[in-house]
Amino acid sequence: MEYTSSFWFHGYQNDLYSRAVMEVAFLDTINKDTKAEYAGFHQNLAILDGDWALVEWKFVVPANTHKLQFTIWNVDANPNEVFFIDDFLIRPSGNNLYKVQNGPVVFKNNRRY
């Protein structure tokens, strides 16, 4: 089944070429890594909003998967640089999630309208 992960990433402007990499590892019942997929942030930036970037990534979960393990890294980043991730969401692709917050603010699939 295909899923979409999304999250807001603060500090993208300090990584001018978006060299950060995402990994999702698919683990079996004994936490053994059965498969992993990788993608660069530069391929998955959906929205830039001030100091924040929305990253969206689609992946297919193999049938024998018991757990998912997400990792993000950037070997070229300054070791003193701080990056933040907020509102991490995983949903089946094709499904829409809505959230109403503070009156007229509506979120659809992690995007604010």
N, CA, C and O atoms as a printed pandas DataFrame, in Angstrom:
     atom_number atom_name residue_name chain_id  residue_number  x_coord  y_coord  z_coord
0              1         N          MET        A               1    0.843   -1.177    0.000
1              2        CA          MET        A               1    0.000    0.000    0.000
2              3         C          MET        A               1    0.891    1.244    0.000
3              4         O          MET        A               1    1.935    1.270    0.651
4              5         N          GLU        A               2    0.469    2.267   -0.734
5              6        CA          GLU        A               2    1.252    3.504   -0.799
6              7         C          GLU        A               2    0.814    4.476    0.298
7              8         O          GLU        A               2   -0.376    4.652    0.557
8              9         N          TYR        A               3    1.808    5.099    0.933
9             10        CA          TYR        A               3    1.579    6.095    1.971
10            11         C          TYR        A               3    2.290    7.385    1.602
11            12         O          TYR        A               3    3.239    7.390    0.818
12            13         N          THR        A               4    1.814    8.480    2.183
13            14        CA          THR        A               4    2.464    9.778    2.032
14            15         C          THR        A               4    2.869   10.263    3.412
15            16         O          THR        A               4    2.038   10.354    4.316
16            17         N          SER        A               5    4.139   10.573    3.571
17            18        CA          SER        A               5    4.592   11.204    4.808
18            19         C          SER        A               5    4.783   12.686    4.511
19            20         O          SER        A               5    5.181   13.065    3.409
20            21         N          SER        A               6    4.496   13.507    5.496
21            22        CA          SER        A               6    4.720   14.944    5.333
22            23         C          SER        A               6    5.119   15.527    6.678
23            24         O          SER        A               6    4.716   15.041    7.734
24            25         N          PHE        A               7    5.917   16.575    6.610
25            26        CA          PHE        A               7    6.315   17.282    7.822
26            27         C          PHE        A               7    6.832   18.658    7.430
27            28         O          PHE        A               7    7.250   18.889    6.296
28            29         N          TRP        A               8    6.791   19.561    8.398
29            30        CA          TRP        A               8    7.344   20.897    8.215
30            31         C          TRP        A               8    8.776   20.891    8.726
31            32         O          TRP        A               8    9.060   20.380    9.810
32            33         N          PHE        A               9    9.672   21.466    7.932
33            34        CA          PHE        A               9   11.108   21.470    8.210
34            35         C          PHE        A               9   11.573   22.910    8.361
35            36         O          PHE        A               9   11.479   23.699    7.421
36            37         N          HIS        A              10   12.072   23.253    9.537
37            38        CA          HIS        A              10   12.573   24.602    9.798
38            39         C          HIS        A              10   14.085   24.612    9.634
39            40         O          HIS        A              10   14.786   23.763   10.184
40            41         N          GLY        A              11   14.576   25.573    8.877
41            42        CA          GLY        A              11   16.009   25.688    8.660
42            43         C          GLY        A              11   16.430   25.312    7.257
43            44         O          GLY        A              11   17.623   25.224    6.968
44            45         N          TYR        A              12   15.459   25.087    6.375
45            46        CA          TYR        A              12   15.803   24.682    5.006
46            47         C          TYR        A              12   16.662   25.740    4.315
47            48         O          TYR        A              12   17.494   25.406    3.471
48            49         N          GLN        A              13   16.467   27.011    4.667
49            50        CA          GLN        A              13   17.214   28.081    4.012
50            51         C          GLN        A              13   18.707   28.022    4.343
51            52         O          GLN        A              13   19.514   28.630    3.641
52            53         N          ASN        A              14   19.083   27.303    5.398
53            54        CA          ASN        A              14   20.496   27.118    5.736
54            55         C          ASN        A              14   21.119   25.957    4.969
55            56         O          ASN        A              14   22.329   25.739    5.031
56            57         N          ASP        A              15   20.295   25.224    4.255
57            58        CA          ASP        A              15   20.747   24.101    3.431
58            59         C          ASP        A              15   20.383   24.450    1.989
59            60         O          ASP        A              15   19.438   23.893    1.431
60            61         N          LEU        A              16   21.129   25.367    1.396
61            62        CA          LEU        A              16   20.731   25.997    0.135
62            63         C          LEU        A              16   20.504   25.025   -1.013
63            64         O          LEU        A              16   19.737   25.326   -1.927
64            65         N          TYR        A              17   21.141   23.891   -0.987
65            66        CA          TYR        A              17   20.947   22.913   -2.057
66            67         C          TYR        A              17   20.072   21.754   -1.605
67            68         O          TYR        A              17   19.964   20.746   -2.304
68            69         N          SER        A              18   19.450   21.889   -0.444
69            70        CA          SER        A              18   18.565   20.848    0.106
70            71         C          SER        A              18   19.217   19.474    0.035
71            72         O          SER        A              18   18.693   18.558   -0.598
72            73         N          ARG        A              19   20.359   19.345    0.689
73            74        CA          ARG        A              19   21.113   18.091    0.651
74            75         C          ARG        A              19   20.667   17.090    1.711
75            76         O          ARG        A              19   21.183   15.974    1.766
76            77         N          ALA        A              20   19.720   17.478    2.545
77            78        CA          ALA        A              20   19.233   16.541    3.557
78            79         C          ALA        A              20   18.601   15.332    2.871
79            80         O          ALA        A              20   17.997   15.447    1.805
80            81         N          VAL        A              21   18.754   14.182    3.501
81            82        CA          VAL        A              21   18.252   12.920    2.953
82            83         C          VAL        A              21   17.303   12.287    3.964
83            84         O          VAL        A              21   17.555   12.306    5.168
84            85         N          MET        A              22   16.212   11.727    3.456
85            86        CA          MET        A              22   15.259   10.988    4.280
86            87         C          MET        A              22   15.416    9.505    3.973
87            88         O          MET        A              22   15.682    9.113    2.837
88            89         N          GLU        A              23   15.248    8.704    4.996
89            90        CA          GLU        A              23   15.247    7.252    4.817
90            91         C          GLU        A              23   14.063    6.680    5.574
91            92         O          GLU        A              23   13.778    7.096    6.696
92            93         N          VAL        A              24   13.382    5.737    4.968
93            94        CA          VAL        A              24   12.396    4.944    5.695
94            95         C          VAL        A              24   12.851    3.496    5.575
95            96         O          VAL        A              24   13.040    2.969    4.479
96            97         N          ALA        A              25   13.023    2.867    6.736
97            98        CA          ALA        A              25   13.399    1.453    6.781
98            99         C          ALA        A              25   12.167    0.659    7.188
99           100         O          ALA        A              25   11.411    1.067    8.070
100          101         N          PHE        A              26   11.980   -0.463    6.542
101          102        CA          PHE        A              26   10.845   -1.336    6.814
102          103         C          PHE        A              26   11.355   -2.506    7.651
103          104         O          PHE        A              26   12.211   -3.269    7.204
104          105         N          LEU        A              27   10.828   -2.643    8.862
105          106        CA          LEU        A              27   11.316   -3.635    9.812
106          107         C          LEU        A              27   10.314   -4.772    9.967
107          108         O          LEU        A              27    9.102   -4.565    9.902
108          109         N          ASP        A              28   10.844   -5.982   10.173
109          110        CA          ASP        A              28    9.967   -7.131   10.398
110          111         C          ASP        A              28    9.665   -7.272   11.891
111          112         O          ASP        A              28    9.957   -6.364   12.670
112          113         N          THR        A              29    9.092   -8.386   12.285
113          114        CA          THR        A              29    8.654   -8.570   13.675
114          115         C          THR        A              29    9.806   -8.659   14.670
115          116         O          THR        A              29    9.595   -8.468   15.868
116          117         N          ILE        A              30   11.029   -8.948   14.197
117          118        CA          ILE        A              30   12.188   -8.975   15.103
118          119         C          ILE        A              30   13.076   -7.746   14.887
119          120         O          ILE        A              30   14.258   -7.750   15.230
120          121         N          ASN        A              31   12.484   -6.700   14.313
121          122        CA          ASN        A              31   13.154   -5.415   14.058
122          123         C          ASN        A              31   14.333   -5.520   13.103
123          124         O          ASN        A              31   15.266   -4.721   13.173
124          125         N          LYS        A              32   14.292   -6.493   12.222
125          126        CA          LYS        A              32   15.316   -6.622   11.189
126          127         C          LYS        A              32   14.897   -5.769    9.994
127          128         O          LYS        A              32   13.748   -5.805    9.556
128          129         N          ASP        A              33   15.844   -5.013    9.488
129          130        CA          ASP        A              33   15.622   -4.144    8.333
130          131         C          ASP        A              33   15.459   -5.024    7.091
131          132         O          ASP        A              33   16.406   -5.688    6.670
132          133         N          THR        A              34   14.253   -5.028    6.503
133          134        CA          THR        A              34   14.010   -5.864    5.326
134          135         C          THR        A              34   14.174   -5.091    4.022
135          136         O          THR        A              34   14.426   -5.680    2.971
136          137         N          LYS        A              35   14.031   -3.780    4.095
137          138        CA          LYS        A              35   14.152   -2.933    2.913
138          139         C          LYS        A              35   14.244   -1.494    3.392
139          140         O          LYS        A              35   13.774   -1.168    4.482
140          141         N          ALA        A              36   14.845   -0.634    2.585
141          142        CA          ALA        A              36   14.893    0.793    2.906
142          143         C          ALA        A              36   14.769    1.592    1.616
143          144         O          ALA        A              36   15.217    1.159    0.555
144          145         N          GLU        A              37   14.159    2.755    1.725
145          146        CA          GLU        A              37   14.064    3.684    0.601
146          147         C          GLU        A              37   14.635    5.020    1.041
147          148         O          GLU        A              37   14.532    5.403    2.206
148          149         N          TYR        A              38   15.244    5.729    0.083
149          150        CA          TYR        A              38   15.884    7.008    0.361
150          151         C          TYR        A              38   15.357    8.051   -0.614
151          152         O          TYR        A              38   14.988    7.733   -1.745
152          153         N          ALA        A              39   15.327    9.297   -0.163
153          154        CA          ALA        A              39   14.955   10.410   -1.042
154          155         C          ALA        A              39   15.571   11.687   -0.497
155          156         O          ALA        A              39   15.696   11.864    0.715
156          157         N          GLY        A              40   15.952   12.571   -1.402
157          158        CA          GLY        A              40   16.491   13.859   -1.005
158          159         C          GLY        A              40   15.385   14.877   -0.796
159          160         O          GLY        A              40   14.344   14.821   -1.451
160          161         N          PHE        A              41   15.614   15.803    0.115
161          162        CA          PHE        A              41   14.631   16.867    0.348
162          163         C          PHE        A              41   14.360   17.638   -0.937
163          164         O          PHE        A              41   13.223   18.030   -1.200
164          165         N          HIS        A              42   15.407   17.859   -1.744
165          166        CA          HIS        A              42   15.245   18.667   -2.955
166          167         C          HIS        A              42   14.211   18.071   -3.908
167          168         O          HIS        A              42   13.638   18.792   -4.726
168          169         N          GLN        A              43   13.968   16.774   -3.814
169          170        CA          GLN        A              43   12.983   16.115   -4.675
170          171         C          GLN        A              43   11.577   16.190   -4.104
171          172         O          GLN        A              43   10.611   15.876   -4.799
172          173         N          ASN        A              44   11.448   16.601   -2.851
173          174        CA          ASN        A              44   10.174   16.464   -2.157
174          175         C          ASN        A              44    9.683   17.725   -1.461
175          176         O          ASN        A              44    8.779   17.653   -0.629
176          177         N          LEU        A              45   10.261   18.883   -1.786
177          178        CA          LEU        A              45    9.770   20.136   -1.208
178          179         C          LEU        A              45    8.449   20.494   -1.877
179          180         O          LEU        A              45    8.383   20.638   -3.097
180          181         N          ALA        A              46    7.405   20.637   -1.079
181          182        CA          ALA        A              46    6.083   20.934   -1.623
182          183         C          ALA        A              46    5.738   22.416   -1.497
183          184         O          ALA        A              46    5.170   23.003   -2.419
184          185         N          ILE        A              47    6.077   23.022   -0.361
185          186        CA          ILE        A              47    5.739   24.423   -0.099
186          187         C          ILE        A              47    6.877   25.063    0.684
187          188         O          ILE        A              47    7.446   24.437    1.579
188          189         N          LEU        A              48    7.208   26.303    0.354
189          190        CA          LEU        A              48    8.116   27.114    1.159
190          191         C          LEU        A              48    7.282   28.216    1.788
191          192         O          LEU        A              48    6.562   28.933    1.092
192          193         N          ASP        A              49    7.380   28.352    3.110
193          194        CA          ASP        A              49    6.578   29.338    3.829
194          195         C          ASP        A              49    7.448   29.982    4.899
195          196         O          ASP        A              49    7.579   29.452    6.003
196          197         N          GLY        A              50    8.042   31.125    4.571
197          198        CA          GLY        A              50    8.945   31.788    5.508
198          199         C          GLY        A              50   10.161   30.921    5.761
199          200         O          GLY        A              50   10.853   30.525    4.823
200          201         N          ASP        A              51   10.426   30.623    7.031
201          202        CA          ASP        A              51   11.569   29.787    7.404
202          203         C          ASP        A              51   11.245   28.293    7.372
203          204         O          ASP        A              51   12.094   27.465    7.700
204          205         N          TRP        A              52   10.025   27.954    6.980
205          206        CA          TRP        A              52    9.576   26.561    6.998
206          207         C          TRP        A              52    9.365   26.033    5.583
207          208         O          TRP        A              52    9.003   26.779    4.674
208          209         N          ALA        A              53    9.596   24.735    5.415
209          210        CA          ALA        A              53    9.327   24.051    4.147
210          211         C          ALA        A              53    8.500   22.806    4.446
211          212         O          ALA        A              53    8.788   22.070    5.390
212          213         N          LEU        A              54    7.475   22.579    3.639
213          214        CA          LEU        A              54    6.695   21.350    3.757
214          215         C          LEU        A              54    7.330   20.304    2.858
215          216         O          LEU        A              54    7.485   20.511    1.655
216          217         N          VAL        A              55    7.694   19.182    3.454
217          218        CA          VAL        A              55    8.298   18.068    2.720
218          219         C          VAL        A              55    7.255   16.959    2.642
219          220         O          VAL        A              55    6.695   16.558    3.663
220          221         N          GLU        A              56    6.993   16.463    1.437
221          222        CA          GLU        A              56    6.054   15.359    1.232
222          223         C          GLU        A              56    6.760   14.253    0.459
223          224         O          GLU        A              56    7.489   14.515   -0.498
224          225         N          TRP        A              57    6.535   13.019    0.885
225          226        CA          TRP        A              57    7.232   11.889    0.282
226          227         C          TRP        A              57    6.306   10.683    0.241
227          228         O          TRP        A              57    5.726   10.305    1.259
228          229         N          LYS        A              58    6.167   10.082   -0.928
229          230        CA          LYS        A              58    5.349    8.875   -1.084
230          231         C          LYS        A              58    6.247    7.649   -1.095
231          232         O          LYS        A              58    7.334    7.659   -1.672
232          233         N          PHE        A              59    5.769    6.592   -0.446
233          234        CA          PHE        A              59    6.508    5.333   -0.421
234          235         C          PHE        A              59    5.517    4.186   -0.289
235          236         O          PHE        A              59    4.402    4.365    0.200
236          237         N          VAL        A              60    5.938    3.011   -0.730
237          238        CA          VAL        A              60    5.106    1.810   -0.662
238          239         C          VAL        A              60    5.640    0.923    0.456
239          240         O          VAL        A              60    6.834    0.631    0.515
240          241         N          VAL        A              61    4.747    0.500    1.336
241          242        CA          VAL        A              61    5.127   -0.349    2.461
242          243         C          VAL        A              61    4.986   -1.815    2.043
243          244         O          VAL        A              61    3.899   -2.244    1.655
244          245         N          PRO        A              62    6.085   -2.591    2.119
245          246        CA          PRO        A              62    6.003   -4.015    1.785
246          247         C          PRO        A              62    5.062   -4.765    2.731
247          248         O          PRO        A              62    4.855   -4.348    3.870
248          249         N          ALA        A              63    4.507   -5.852    2.258
249          250        CA          ALA        A              63    3.496   -6.606    3.007
250          251         C          ALA        A              63    4.009   -7.148    4.339
251          252         O          ALA        A              63    3.240   -7.228    5.297
252          253         N          ASN        A              64    5.282   -7.520    4.427
253          254        CA          ASN        A              64    5.796   -8.147    5.650
254          255         C          ASN        A              64    6.298   -7.132    6.683
255          256         O          ASN        A              64    7.006   -7.507    7.618
256          257         N          THR        A              65    5.945   -5.870    6.528
257          258        CA          THR        A              65    6.450   -4.820    7.421
258          259         C          THR        A              65    5.660   -4.777    8.719
259          260         O          THR        A              65    4.429   -4.782    8.720
260          261         N          HIS        A              66    6.398   -4.734    9.829
261          262        CA          HIS        A              66    5.795   -4.640   11.153
262          263         C          HIS        A              66    5.950   -3.230   11.729
263          264         O          HIS        A              66    5.069   -2.745   12.439
264          265         N          LYS        A              67    7.083   -2.569   11.418
265          266        CA          LYS        A              67    7.368   -1.218   11.905
266          267         C          LYS        A              67    8.053   -0.411   10.809
267          268         O          LYS        A              67    8.652   -0.962    9.886
268          269         N          LEU        A              68    7.946    0.914   10.937
269          270        CA          LEU        A              68    8.673    1.839   10.070
270          271         C          LEU        A              68    9.678    2.599   10.923
271          272         O          LEU        A              68    9.403    2.936   12.075
272          273         N          GLN        A              69   10.836    2.862   10.348
273          274        CA          GLN        A              69   11.850    3.658   11.045
274          275         C          GLN        A              69   12.292    4.774   10.111
275          276         O          GLN        A              69   12.818    4.510    9.030
276          277         N          PHE        A              70   12.081    6.024   10.527
277          278        CA          PHE        A              70   12.452    7.179    9.710
278          279         C          PHE        A              70   13.738    7.793   10.237
279          280         O          PHE        A              70   13.931    7.928   11.446
280          281         N          THR        A              71   14.613    8.161    9.313
281          282        CA          THR        A              71   15.873    8.819    9.654
282          283         C          THR        A              71   16.090    9.961    8.670
283          284         O          THR        A              71   15.798    9.831    7.481
284          285         N          ILE        A              72   16.599   11.071    9.170
285          286        CA          ILE        A              72   16.942   12.217    8.327
286          287         C          ILE        A              72   18.365   12.620    8.666
287          288         O          ILE        A              72   18.731   12.699    9.838
288          289         N          TRP        A              73   19.174   12.876    7.634
289          290        CA          TRP        A              73   20.543   13.304    7.877
290          291         C          TRP        A              73   21.024   14.227    6.771
291          292         O          TRP        A              73   20.453   14.294    5.683
292          293         N          ASN        A              74   22.102   14.938    7.096
293          294        CA          ASN        A              74   22.764   15.818    6.130
294          295         C          ASN        A              74   24.238   15.848    6.499
295          296         O          ASN        A              74   24.623   16.519    7.456
296          297         N          VAL        A              75   25.058   15.133    5.757
297          298        CA          VAL        A              75   26.485   15.043    6.081
298          299         C          VAL        A              75   27.223   16.344    5.797
299          300         O          VAL        A              75   28.327   16.551    6.301
300          301         N          ASP        A              76   26.623   17.231    4.990
301          302        CA          ASP        A              76   27.273   18.495    4.646
302          303         C          ASP        A              76   26.896   19.643    5.575
303          304         O          ASP        A              76   27.446   20.738    5.455
304          305         N          ALA        A              77   25.974   19.410    6.492
305          306        CA          ALA        A              77   25.506   20.488    7.367
306          307         C          ALA        A              77   26.577   20.865    8.388
307          308         O          ALA        A              77   27.396   20.039    8.791
308          309         N          ASN        A              78   26.548   22.110    8.787
309          310        CA          ASN        A              78   27.404   22.594    9.861
310          311         C          ASN        A              78   27.014   21.844   11.138
311          312         O          ASN        A              78   25.828   21.785   11.463
312          313         N          PRO        A              79   27.969   21.273   11.867
313          314        CA          PRO        A              79   27.624   20.500   13.070
314          315         C          PRO        A              79   26.921   21.328   14.147
315          316         O          PRO        A              79   26.270   20.763   15.027
316          317         N          ASN        A              80   27.042   22.650   14.091
317          318        CA          ASN        A              80   26.379   23.507   15.074
318          319         C          ASN        A              80   25.001   23.970   14.610
319          320         O          ASN        A              80   24.289   24.650   15.349
320          321         N          GLU        A              81   24.631   23.604   13.398
321          322        CA          GLU        A              81   23.342   24.011   12.841
322          323         C          GLU        A              81   22.218   23.204   13.475
323          324         O          GLU        A              81   22.351   22.000   13.691
324          325         N          VAL        A              82   21.113   23.879   13.771
325          326        CA          VAL        A              82   19.953   23.213   14.366
326          327         C          VAL        A              82   18.811   23.253   13.359
327          328         O          VAL        A              82   18.488   24.308   12.814
328          329         N          PHE        A              83   18.210   22.106   13.118
329          330        CA          PHE        A              83   17.049   21.993   12.242
330          331         C          PHE        A              83   15.892   21.434   13.067
331          332         O          PHE        A              83   16.104   20.662   14.003
332          333         N          PHE        A              84   14.678   21.824   12.718
333          334        CA          PHE        A              84   13.497   21.349   13.435
334          335         C          PHE        A              84   12.523   20.701   12.468
335          336         O          PHE        A              84   12.393   21.119   11.317
336          337         N          ILE        A              85   11.842   19.674   12.953
337          338        CA          ILE        A              85   10.767   19.026   12.208
338          339         C          ILE        A              85    9.519   19.115   13.071
339          340         O          ILE        A              85    9.565   18.874   14.277
340          341         N          ASP        A              86    8.398   19.466   12.437
341          342        CA          ASP        A              86    7.145   19.628   13.166
342          343         C          ASP        A              86    6.010   19.005   12.358
343          344         O          ASP        A              86    6.096   18.896   11.135
344          345         N          ASP        A              87    4.963   18.603   13.041
345          346        CA          ASP        A              87    3.739   18.080   12.423
346          347         C          ASP        A              87    4.008   16.909   11.484
347          348         O          ASP        A              87    3.542   16.903   10.345
348          349         N          PHE        A              88    4.749   15.933   11.955
349          350        CA          PHE        A              88    5.030   14.737   11.154
350          351         C          PHE        A              88    3.740   13.937   10.994
351          352         O          PHE        A              88    3.056   13.651   11.976
352          353         N          LEU        A              89    3.413   13.580    9.758
353          354        CA          LEU        A              89    2.151   12.910    9.448
354          355         C          LEU        A              89    2.397   11.801    8.439
355          356         O          LEU        A              89    3.128   11.991    7.467
356          357         N          ILE        A              90    1.790   10.644    8.668
357          358        CA          ILE        A              90    1.790    9.551    7.689
358          359         C          ILE        A              90    0.334    9.201    7.432
359          360         O          ILE        A              90   -0.438    8.980    8.365
360          361         N          ARG        A              91   -0.034    9.154    6.150
361          362        CA          ARG        A              91   -1.417    8.828    5.792
362          363         C          ARG        A              91   -1.417    7.982    4.529
363          364         O          ARG        A              91   -0.490    8.073    3.724
364          365         N          PRO        A              92   -2.442    7.161    4.346
365          366        CA          PRO        A              92   -2.552    6.437    3.085
366          367         C          PRO        A              92   -2.684    7.438    1.934
367          368         O          PRO        A              92   -3.496    8.360    2.007
368          369         N          SER        A              93   -1.898    7.263    0.882
369          370        CA          SER        A              93   -1.985    8.164   -0.274
370          371         C          SER        A              93   -3.399    8.105   -0.836
371          372         O          SER        A              93   -4.005    7.036   -0.913
372          373         N          GLY        A              94   -3.907    9.244   -1.220
373          374        CA          GLY        A              94   -5.266    9.313   -1.745
374          375         C          GLY        A              94   -6.292    9.641   -0.683
375          376         O          GLY        A              94   -7.408   10.041   -1.014
376          377         N          ASN        A              95   -5.944    9.485    0.592
377          378        CA          ASN        A              95   -6.843    9.871    1.680
378          379         C          ASN        A              95   -6.510   11.291    2.100
379          380         O          ASN        A              95   -5.339   11.665    2.173
380          381         N          ASN        A              96   -7.524   12.071    2.372
381          382        CA          ASN        A              96   -7.332   13.439    2.826
382          383         C          ASN        A              96   -7.663   13.545    4.301
383          384         O          ASN        A              96   -8.662   12.994    4.764
384          385         N          LEU        A              97   -6.822   14.255    5.038
385          386        CA          LEU        A              97   -7.046   14.512    6.455
386          387         C          LEU        A              97   -7.256   16.003    6.647
387          388         O          LEU        A              97   -6.515   16.822    6.103
388          389         N          TYR        A              98   -8.266   16.346    7.420
389          390        CA          TYR        A              98   -8.592   17.749    7.665
390          391         C          TYR        A              98   -8.528   18.027    9.159
391          392         O          TYR        A              98   -8.808   17.157    9.983
392          393         N          LYS        A              99   -8.154   19.259    9.490
393          394        CA          LYS        A              99   -8.136   19.709   10.877
394          395         C          LYS        A              99   -8.541   21.179   10.884
395          396         O          LYS        A              99   -8.018   21.975   10.104
396          397         N          VAL        A             100   -9.471   21.533   11.763
397          398        CA          VAL        A             100   -9.878   22.926   11.921
398          399         C          VAL        A             100   -9.245   23.429   13.207
399          400         O          VAL        A             100   -9.329   22.786   14.253
400          401         N          GLN        A             101   -8.604   24.600   13.111
401          402        CA          GLN        A             101   -7.895   25.131   14.272
402          403         C          GLN        A             101   -8.112   26.633   14.363
403          404         O          GLN        A             101   -8.016   27.340   13.360
404          405         N          ASN        A             102   -8.398   27.111   15.543
405          406        CA          ASN        A             102   -8.525   28.551   15.814
406          407         C          ASN        A             102   -9.443   29.262   14.827
407          408         O          ASN        A             102   -9.031   30.208   14.155
408          409         N          GLY        A             103  -10.668   28.808   14.746
409          410        CA          GLY        A             103  -11.651   29.494   13.911
410          411         C          GLY        A             103  -11.501   29.201   12.438
411          412         O          GLY        A             103  -11.773   28.082   12.002
412          413         N          PRO        A             104  -11.067   30.201   11.644
413          414        CA          PRO        A             104  -11.101   30.023   10.190
414          415         C          PRO        A             104   -9.914   29.258    9.601
415          416         O          PRO        A             104   -9.850   29.093    8.383
416          417         N          VAL        A             105   -8.987   28.792   10.414
417          418        CA          VAL        A             105   -7.816   28.098    9.878
418          419         C          VAL        A             105   -8.156   26.624    9.665
419          420         O          VAL        A             105   -8.605   25.938   10.583
420          421         N          VAL        A             106   -7.935   26.149    8.434
421          422        CA          VAL        A             106   -8.187   24.751    8.093
422          423         C          VAL        A             106   -6.902   24.150    7.545
423          424         O          VAL        A             106   -6.223   24.755    6.714
424          425         N          PHE        A             107   -6.577   22.955    8.018
425          426        CA          PHE        A             107   -5.437   22.214    7.499
426          427         C          PHE        A             107   -5.958   21.040    6.683
427          428         O          PHE        A             107   -6.867   20.331    7.115
428          429         N          LYS        A             108   -5.382   20.837    5.506
429          430        CA          LYS        A             108   -5.681   19.666    4.684
430          431         C          LYS        A             108   -4.352   19.003    4.364
431          432         O          LYS        A             108   -3.498   19.597    3.706
432          433         N          ASN        A             109   -4.178   17.772    4.830
433          434        CA          ASN        A             109   -2.951   17.011    4.576
434          435         C          ASN        A             109   -1.702   17.797    4.958
435          436         O          ASN        A             109   -0.720   17.820    4.216
436          437         N          ASN        A             110   -1.749   18.435    6.112
437          438        CA          ASN        A             110   -0.621   19.171    6.682
438          439         C          ASN        A             110   -0.401   20.537    6.035
439          440         O          ASN        A             110    0.591   21.201    6.339
440          441         N          ARG        A             111   -1.296   20.972    5.154
441          442        CA          ARG        A             111   -1.179   22.290    4.525
442          443         C          ARG        A             111   -2.234   23.220    5.106
443          444         O          ARG        A             111   -3.391   22.839    5.282
444          445         N          ARG        A             112   -1.824   24.422    5.394
445          446        CA          ARG        A             112   -2.716   25.410    6.009
446          447         C          ARG        A             112   -3.436   26.211    4.930
447          448         O          ARG        A             112   -2.824   26.669    3.965
448          449         N          TYR        A             113   -4.759   26.371    5.111
449          450        CA          TYR        A             113   -5.568   27.164    4.174
450          451         C          TYR        A             113   -6.323   28.228    4.937
451          452         O          TYR        A             113   -7.065   29.007    4.338
